[in-house]
Amino acid sequence: MTLRLPNTYVLLFALLALIAAATWVVPGGRFETALVNGKTLIVAGSFHLIDARPQGLTALLTAPIKGFVEAALIIGFVLIVGGAFAVLQRTEAIDALIKSVARAHHRSALVRVAVIPVFVTLFSLGGASFGMAEEAIPFVLIFIPLALALRLDTLTGVAIPFVGSQVGFATAFLNPFNVGVAQGIAGVPLFSGIGYRAVCWAIATAVTVAFLMAWAARIRRTPELSPTFAMDQERRKTLDMDSFERFAGMSGRHRAVLWLFAATLLVMIGGVVRFGWYIEEIAALFLVMAIAVGMVARLAADEFMAAFLQGARDLVGTALVIALAKGTVILMREGQIIDTLLHALAPLVASSTPVLAAQKMFAIQSVINFFIHSGTGQAALTMPIMAPLADLVGVTRQTAVLAFQLGELTTPIIPTSGITVGVLALSGVPFGQWVRWMLPLQAVYLVMALALLAVPAWMQWQ
């Protein structure tokens, strides 16, 4: 039975009300701060009580609009980037790339062996670079028949796009929707630390590929071992297994669009590393990419704008999440209880070493991910607390951002995740069956996350 919780917006507004109520009972407090290397940091041991400022009904109801005002830059960035990627998707270049490789699986033994590593890497790269998450859902309808054609099972067809994109999202190195937002809130240079994040992404993607390759080898030997064996037998009777063969192949326009997308990512990396680009410059870059892609794909002006507006419209919900999450911070700040909460939370995270402290932060973020699984919303909600908390417990803010990211590795087995429930509903795989199959991989992810956090915590990664 699927556990049903209120949606993200209800949870966040309930949290707003809870925080407003807390300002009436939690004493005000303050840490002294100091400017160190151009960054404002909390001075450990400087906490002291001050007068609280209780927040009433008016403050509660105005918090969301104040959140919009304070988070305007991030919200505008999210909407523009979302519109740009919708234009990219309208060209069908990414779909064409996937179908082109899928068509070749009948013709080459090498391709048949490479299908899982190539596609998992591509979806993981999508999650790591432009935040592919919900966008992976429709690809399930392509990869289930592909997996069955390769004598695999439905679970493999679901896992390639879904788990691939989710593991990339959780270990992202360029994703503006979680890494960019979290680093911006934490006061860390945008997309700094890209080298170690790329290592984390490569390790997590390799682990996922190895798990699916081992499962594929097992199912090819003994198909009856698959939990979806009976379902697969019925599907093979009804699915059009020649649909990939009828694909006409990638056009020149598709290739040009993909090269433009790759060039955009390279320019973004160069701009961030070389010129210190921030949200404004990156948003402008993606706007230029959208216009260039539209011209290359010969989209009519109306079609271009329809795609762009639809992409932005799809992220209005994310904008509301950011505003509500920012509103919680505003209420706590105006009620003067943020430092009090930090002071109370610090002993729960503090440990004898920064390594254990970072791992505890990861555990807390994993729990929060159960309730708030919007990467952007979770960053907006937790990083205002976790960034200064990191200062208190001897963990760098860069490591705190990584702990936030890795907490999203639990998304594939969370029953409250709309993506997870949507993918399973589309594929017809029961939730309990999926979780039992995923648990070994989730255990590996847990150990991997703890190990990946140990290195930067120990080295005081900046």
C-alpha positions as CSV (number, residue, x, y, z in Angstrom):
1,M,0.0,0.0,0.0
2,T,1.4,3.4,-1.0
3,L,1.9,5.8,1.8
4,R,0.1,9.1,1.1
5,L,1.3,12.4,2.5
6,P,0.1,15.9,1.8
7,N,1.7,17.3,-1.3
8,T,4.8,19.5,-1.1
9,Y,2.9,22.8,-1.1
10,V,0.6,21.7,1.8
11,L,3.6,20.5,3.7
12,L,5.5,23.7,3.2
13,F,2.6,25.9,4.2
14,A,2.0,23.7,7.3
15,L,5.7,24.2,8.1
16,L,5.2,28.0,7.7
17,A,2.4,27.8,10.2
18,L,4.4,25.6,12.5
19,I,7.4,28.1,12.4
20,A,5.1,31.0,13.0
21,A,3.8,29.2,16.1
22,A,7.3,28.3,17.2
23,T,8.3,32.0,17.3
24,W,5.9,32.4,20.2
25,V,7.6,29.6,22.3
26,V,11.2,29.4,21.1
27,P,13.5,32.0,22.7
28,G,15.4,34.4,20.4
29,G,19.1,33.8,20.0
30,R,22.1,35.0,18.1
31,F,25.6,34.0,17.1
32,E,28.3,36.5,16.6
33,T,29.7,36.4,13.0
34,A,33.1,37.2,11.5
35,L,34.3,37.9,8.0
36,V,36.8,35.3,7.0
37,N,38.3,35.3,3.5
38,G,35.4,37.5,2.3
39,K,32.8,35.1,3.7
40,T,30.6,35.7,6.8
41,L,31.0,32.8,9.2
42,I,29.5,32.0,12.6
43,V,31.8,32.3,15.6
44,A,31.6,29.0,17.5
45,G,30.7,29.4,21.1
46,S,29.3,32.9,20.7
47,F,25.6,32.0,21.0
48,H,23.5,34.1,23.4
49,L,19.8,34.7,24.0
50,I,18.0,37.8,22.8
51,D,14.4,38.9,22.8
52,A,12.2,36.9,20.4
53,R,9.8,38.6,18.0
54,P,6.7,36.4,17.7
55,Q,5.2,36.2,14.2
56,G,1.4,36.5,13.9
57,L,-1.2,35.7,11.2
58,T,-0.2,38.7,9.0
59,A,3.4,37.6,9.0
60,L,2.4,34.1,8.1
61,L,0.2,35.2,5.2
62,T,2.8,37.6,3.8
63,A,5.7,35.2,4.1
64,P,5.1,33.6,0.7
65,I,5.1,36.9,-1.3
66,K,8.2,38.0,0.7
67,G,9.7,34.7,-0.3
68,F,9.1,35.4,-4.0
69,V,10.8,38.8,-3.6
70,E,13.9,37.5,-1.9
71,A,14.2,34.4,-4.2
72,A,13.4,36.4,-7.4
73,L,16.8,35.7,-9.0
74,I,16.6,32.0,-8.4
75,I,13.0,31.8,-9.5
76,G,13.6,33.7,-12.7
77,F,16.7,31.5,-13.4
78,V,14.6,28.3,-13.0
79,L,11.8,29.5,-15.3
80,I,14.2,30.6,-18.1
81,V,16.3,27.4,-17.9
82,G,13.1,25.3,-17.9
83,G,11.8,27.1,-21.0
84,A,15.1,26.6,-22.7
85,F,15.1,22.9,-22.2
86,A,11.5,22.6,-23.3
87,V,12.6,24.1,-26.6
88,L,15.4,21.6,-26.8
89,Q,13.0,18.8,-26.2
90,R,10.5,20.1,-28.8
91,T,13.2,19.5,-31.5
92,E,13.1,15.7,-30.6
93,A,16.9,15.6,-30.9
94,I,17.3,13.7,-27.6
95,D,14.6,11.3,-28.5
96,A,16.2,10.7,-31.9
97,L,19.6,10.0,-30.3
98,I,18.0,7.3,-28.0
99,K,16.0,5.7,-30.8
100,S,19.0,5.7,-33.2
101,V,21.2,3.8,-30.7
102,A,18.2,1.5,-29.8
103,R,17.7,0.6,-33.5
104,A,21.3,-0.6,-33.8
105,H,21.0,-3.2,-31.1
106,H,19.8,-5.9,-33.5
107,R,22.7,-5.3,-35.9
108,S,25.7,-5.3,-33.6
109,A,26.8,-7.6,-30.8
110,L,28.9,-4.7,-29.5
111,V,25.8,-2.4,-29.3
112,R,23.8,-5.1,-27.5
113,V,26.6,-5.3,-24.8
114,A,26.9,-1.5,-24.7
115,V,23.2,-0.6,-24.5
116,I,23.0,-0.6,-20.7
117,P,26.3,1.3,-20.1
118,V,25.6,3.9,-22.8
119,F,22.0,4.6,-22.0
120,V,22.5,4.7,-18.2
121,T,25.4,7.1,-18.7
122,L,23.4,9.3,-21.0
123,F,20.4,9.5,-18.6
124,S,22.8,10.0,-15.7
125,L,24.5,12.8,-17.6
126,G,21.1,14.4,-18.2
127,G,20.4,14.3,-14.5
128,A,23.9,15.7,-13.7
129,S,23.9,18.5,-16.2
130,F,20.4,19.8,-16.7
131,G,18.4,18.2,-13.9
132,M,16.6,15.5,-15.8
133,A,14.1,13.9,-13.5
134,E,10.4,14.0,-14.5
135,E,11.5,14.2,-18.1
136,A,12.7,10.5,-17.8
137,I,9.1,9.2,-17.2
138,P,8.0,9.0,-20.8
139,F,11.2,7.2,-21.8
140,V,10.0,4.2,-19.7
141,L,7.6,3.5,-22.6
142,I,10.5,3.2,-25.0
143,F,12.9,1.2,-22.8
144,I,10.5,-1.5,-21.6
145,P,10.0,-2.8,-25.2
146,L,13.7,-2.3,-25.9
147,A,14.6,-4.4,-22.8
148,L,12.2,-7.1,-23.7
149,A,13.7,-7.2,-27.3
150,L,17.1,-7.7,-25.7
151,R,15.8,-10.7,-23.7
152,L,15.8,-8.7,-20.5
153,D,12.8,-7.7,-18.2
154,T,10.5,-4.8,-17.4
155,L,12.6,-3.9,-14.3
156,T,15.6,-3.3,-16.5
157,G,13.6,-1.2,-18.9
158,V,12.3,0.9,-16.1
159,A,15.7,1.3,-14.3
160,I,17.7,2.5,-17.3
161,P,16.0,5.8,-17.7
162,F,14.6,6.2,-14.2
163,V,17.4,5.1,-11.9
164,G,20.0,6.4,-14.4
165,S,18.6,9.9,-14.4
166,Q,18.0,9.9,-10.6
167,V,21.5,8.8,-9.7
168,G,22.8,11.5,-12.0
169,F,20.6,14.1,-10.4
170,A,21.8,13.1,-6.9
171,T,25.5,13.3,-7.8
172,A,25.2,16.2,-10.2
173,F,28.1,18.5,-11.1
174,L,26.4,21.0,-13.3
175,N,22.7,20.7,-12.4
176,P,21.4,24.3,-11.9
177,F,18.3,23.1,-10.1
178,N,20.0,21.5,-7.1
179,V,23.8,22.2,-7.2
180,G,23.4,25.8,-8.5
181,V,20.6,26.7,-6.1
182,A,22.2,25.1,-3.1
183,Q,25.6,26.7,-3.7
184,G,24.0,30.0,-4.2
185,I,22.2,29.9,-0.9
186,A,25.3,28.5,0.9
187,G,27.4,31.3,-0.4
188,V,29.7,29.0,-2.3
189,P,31.0,30.0,-5.8
190,L,28.6,28.6,-8.4
191,F,29.6,25.1,-9.7
192,S,32.8,25.2,-7.7
193,G,34.1,21.8,-6.7
194,I,33.1,20.4,-10.1
195,G,36.1,18.1,-10.2
196,Y,35.2,16.1,-7.1
197,R,31.5,16.2,-8.0
198,A,32.4,14.7,-11.4
199,V,34.3,11.9,-9.6
200,C,31.2,11.2,-7.4
201,W,29.0,11.2,-10.5
202,A,31.3,8.8,-12.4
203,I,31.5,6.4,-9.4
204,A,27.7,6.4,-8.8
205,T,27.0,5.9,-12.5
206,A,29.5,3.0,-12.7
207,V,27.9,1.4,-9.7
208,T,24.5,1.6,-11.3
209,V,25.8,0.2,-14.6
210,A,27.5,-2.7,-12.9
211,F,24.4,-3.6,-10.9
212,L,22.2,-3.5,-14.1
213,M,24.8,-5.4,-16.1
214,A,25.0,-8.2,-13.5
215,W,21.2,-8.3,-13.3
216,A,20.9,-8.5,-17.1
217,A,23.4,-11.4,-17.3
218,R,21.4,-13.2,-14.7
219,I,18.1,-12.7,-16.4
220,R,19.4,-13.7,-19.8
221,R,20.6,-17.0,-18.2
222,T,17.4,-17.6,-16.2
223,P,14.5,-15.4,-17.2
224,E,12.2,-17.0,-14.7
225,L,14.1,-15.3,-11.9
226,S,12.7,-11.9,-12.8
227,P,9.9,-10.8,-10.5
228,T,8.1,-9.5,-13.7
229,F,8.6,-12.7,-15.7
230,A,4.8,-13.4,-16.1
231,M,4.1,-9.8,-17.0
232,D,7.0,-9.8,-19.5
233,Q,5.6,-12.9,-21.3
234,E,2.3,-11.2,-21.8
235,R,3.9,-8.0,-23.0
236,R,6.0,-9.8,-25.6
237,K,2.7,-11.0,-27.2
238,T,1.4,-7.5,-27.6
239,L,4.3,-5.1,-28.0
240,D,5.5,-4.0,-31.5
241,M,9.1,-5.3,-31.3
242,D,10.0,-3.8,-34.7
243,S,9.2,-0.2,-33.8
244,F,12.9,0.6,-33.3
245,E,13.8,-0.8,-36.7
246,R,11.3,1.5,-38.4
247,F,13.0,4.6,-37.0
248,A,14.4,6.6,-39.9
249,G,17.5,7.8,-38.0
250,M,18.9,11.1,-36.8
251,S,18.6,14.0,-39.1
252,G,21.2,16.6,-39.7
253,R,19.1,19.0,-37.7
254,H,19.0,16.6,-34.8
255,R,22.8,16.4,-34.8
256,A,23.2,20.1,-35.0
257,V,20.9,20.6,-32.0
258,L,22.8,18.1,-30.0
259,W,26.2,19.8,-30.8
260,L,24.7,23.1,-29.8
261,F,23.6,21.7,-26.5
262,A,27.1,20.2,-25.9
263,A,28.7,23.5,-26.8
264,T,26.4,25.3,-24.3
265,L,27.5,23.0,-21.5
266,L,31.2,23.6,-22.4
267,V,30.7,27.4,-22.5
268,M,28.9,27.3,-19.2
269,I,31.8,25.4,-17.6
270,G,34.3,27.8,-19.1
271,G,32.4,30.8,-18.0
272,V,31.9,29.6,-14.4
273,V,35.5,28.5,-14.0
274,R,37.3,31.3,-15.9
275,F,35.1,34.3,-15.5
276,G,33.1,33.6,-12.4
277,W,29.7,33.5,-14.0
278,Y,26.7,33.4,-11.7
279,I,23.0,32.9,-12.2
280,E,22.4,35.9,-14.4
281,E,25.1,34.9,-17.0
282,I,24.1,31.2,-17.0
283,A,20.4,32.1,-17.5
284,A,21.4,34.4,-20.4
285,L,23.5,31.6,-21.9
286,F,20.6,29.1,-21.9
287,L,18.3,31.7,-23.4
288,V,20.8,32.1,-26.2
289,M,20.9,28.3,-26.6
290,A,17.1,28.2,-26.8
291,I,17.1,30.8,-29.6
292,A,19.9,29.1,-31.5
293,V,18.3,25.7,-31.2
294,G,15.0,27.1,-32.4
295,M,16.7,28.6,-35.4
296,V,18.6,25.5,-36.3
297,A,15.6,23.2,-35.9
298,R,13.5,25.8,-37.9
299,L,10.8,26.1,-35.3
300,A,8.3,28.7,-36.1
301,A,8.1,31.7,-33.8
302,D,4.7,30.5,-32.4
303,E,6.0,27.0,-31.9
304,F,9.2,28.2,-30.2
305,M,7.3,30.5,-27.8
306,A,4.7,27.7,-27.1
307,A,7.5,25.3,-26.1
308,F,9.4,27.9,-24.1
309,L,6.3,29.0,-22.2
310,Q,5.2,25.4,-21.6
311,G,8.6,24.7,-20.1
312,A,8.4,27.7,-17.9
313,R,4.8,26.9,-17.0
314,D,5.9,23.4,-16.0
315,L,8.2,24.9,-13.4
316,V,5.8,27.4,-11.9
317,G,5.2,24.8,-9.2
318,T,8.9,24.7,-8.5
319,A,8.9,28.5,-8.3
320,L,6.1,28.3,-5.7
321,V,8.1,25.7,-3.7
322,I,11.1,28.0,-3.7
323,A,9.0,31.0,-2.6
324,L,7.3,29.0,0.2
325,A,10.7,27.5,1.3
326,K,12.2,31.0,1.4
327,G,9.2,32.2,3.4
328,T,10.1,29.7,6.1
329,V,13.5,31.2,6.4
330,I,12.0,34.7,6.5
331,L,9.7,33.8,9.3
332,M,12.5,32.3,11.3
333,R,14.8,35.2,10.6
334,E,12.2,37.9,11.5
335,G,11.3,35.8,14.6
336,Q,15.0,35.7,15.5
337,I,14.9,31.9,16.1
338,I,17.3,30.7,13.4
339,D,20.4,30.8,15.5
340,T,18.5,29.2,18.4
341,L,17.5,26.3,16.2
342,L,21.1,26.0,14.9
343,H,22.4,26.0,18.5
344,A,19.9,23.1,19.3
345,L,20.7,21.1,16.1
346,A,24.5,21.4,16.4
347,P,24.9,18.7,19.1
348,L,22.9,16.3,16.9
349,V,25.3,16.7,14.0
350,A,28.5,17.5,15.9
351,S,31.0,14.6,16.1
352,S,34.5,13.9,17.1
353,T,35.5,14.3,13.5
354,P,34.1,16.3,10.6
355,V,33.7,13.0,8.7
356,L,31.0,11.8,11.1
357,A,29.4,15.2,11.1
358,A,29.1,15.3,7.3
359,Q,27.7,11.8,7.3
360,K,25.1,12.8,9.9
361,M,24.1,15.7,7.7
362,F,23.6,13.2,4.9
363,A,21.3,11.1,7.1
364,I,19.2,14.2,8.0
365,Q,18.9,15.2,4.3
366,S,17.8,11.7,3.4
367,V,15.0,11.9,6.0
368,I,14.0,15.3,4.7
369,N,14.0,13.9,1.1
370,F,11.2,11.6,2.1
371,F,8.9,14.6,2.7
372,I,10.4,17.3,0.3
373,H,11.8,15.7,-2.8
374,S,12.0,18.7,-5.1
375,G,15.7,19.3,-5.4
376,T,15.3,23.0,-5.7
377,G,12.7,23.3,-3.0
378,Q,14.8,21.1,-0.6
379,A,17.9,23.2,-1.3
380,A,15.9,26.4,-0.6
381,L,14.5,24.9,2.6
382,T,17.5,23.2,4.1
383,M,20.6,25.1,3.0
384,P,19.9,28.3,5.0
385,I,20.1,26.0,8.1
386,M,22.7,23.4,6.9
387,A,25.3,26.0,5.6
388,P,25.8,27.8,8.9
389,L,25.4,24.6,10.8
390,A,28.4,23.2,8.8
391,D,30.4,26.2,10.1
392,L,29.5,25.2,13.6
393,V,30.5,21.5,13.4
394,G,33.7,21.9,11.4
395,V,32.4,20.8,8.0
396,T,32.9,23.0,4.9
397,R,29.9,24.4,3.2
398,Q,31.0,22.7,0.0
399,T,30.7,19.4,1.8
400,A,27.3,20.4,3.2
401,V,26.1,20.9,-0.3
402,L,27.3,17.5,-1.3
403,A,25.6,15.9,1.7
404,F,22.3,17.6,0.6
405,Q,22.8,16.2,-3.0
406,L,23.5,12.6,-1.9
407,G,20.4,12.6,0.3
408,E,18.5,12.4,-2.9
409,L,19.9,8.9,-3.7
410,T,16.8,7.6,-1.8
411,T,14.3,9.0,-4.3
412,P,13.9,5.7,-6.3
413,I,12.3,3.9,-3.3
414,I,10.4,6.8,-1.8
415,P,6.6,6.2,-2.0
416,T,5.9,9.9,-1.6
417,S,7.9,10.8,-4.7
418,G,5.7,11.7,-7.7
419,I,8.4,10.6,-10.1
420,T,8.7,7.2,-8.5
421,V,5.0,6.6,-8.3
422,G,4.5,7.9,-11.8
423,V,7.2,5.7,-13.3
424,L,5.8,2.6,-11.6
425,A,2.2,3.4,-12.6
426,L,3.3,3.8,-16.2
427,S,5.3,0.5,-16.2
428,G,2.7,-1.5,-14.2
429,V,5.4,-2.6,-11.7
430,P,4.0,-2.9,-8.1
431,F,5.7,-0.6,-5.6
432,G,6.6,-3.4,-3.2
433,Q,8.1,-5.5,-5.9
434,W,10.2,-2.6,-7.1
435,V,11.5,-1.8,-3.6
436,R,12.5,-5.4,-3.0
437,W,14.4,-5.4,-6.2
438,M,16.1,-2.0,-5.5
439,L,17.1,-2.6,-1.9
440,P,20.5,-4.2,-2.7
441,L,21.4,-1.2,-4.9
442,Q,20.2,1.2,-2.3
443,A,22.4,-0.5,0.3
444,V,25.4,0.0,-2.1
445,Y,24.4,3.7,-2.6
446,L,24.3,4.2,1.2
447,V,27.8,2.8,1.7
448,M,29.0,4.8,-1.4
449,A,27.6,8.1,-0.1
450,L,29.2,7.7,3.3
451,A,32.5,7.0,1.7
452,L,32.2,9.9,-0.8
453,L,31.5,12.3,2.0
454,A,34.4,11.1,4.1
455,V,37.1,12.3,1.7
456,P,36.0,16.0,1.4
457,A,35.1,16.2,5.1
458,W,38.6,14.9,6.1
459,M,40.4,17.2,3.6
460,Q,38.2,20.3,4.5
461,W,37.2,20.5,0.8
462,Q,36.6,24.1,-0.3
